[in-house]
Amino acid sequence: MYDNPAAPMAAGIGSGTLAMTGAGDFFWVGLAAFAMVALGMAVKRIVPVRGGNS
């Protein structure tokens, strides 16, 4: 596998596989979801709260 430079191409054409680890599209979807949640939490901390003294 490591001696054949064409092996990663044959296993993952267009499928978004992580190079030579076997992690597929599910890994990238999970990573993207984590990044979006982290971004949302960061924005929520930065943006001031609108509201009066109730």
JOTABEL-V23476 format. One record per backbone hydrogen bond with DSSP energy under -1.0 kcal/mol. NH is the residue of the N-H (numbers start at 1). CO is the residue of the C=O. If there is no record, write none. Layout:
nh = <NH:NH>
co = <CO:CO>
This chain:
nh = <7:10:11:12:18:21:28:29:30:31:32:33:34:35:36:37:38:39:40:41:42:43:44:45:46:47:54>
co = <4:6:7:8:23:18:24:25:26:27:28:29:30:31:32:33:34:35:36:37:38:39:40:41:42:43:52>
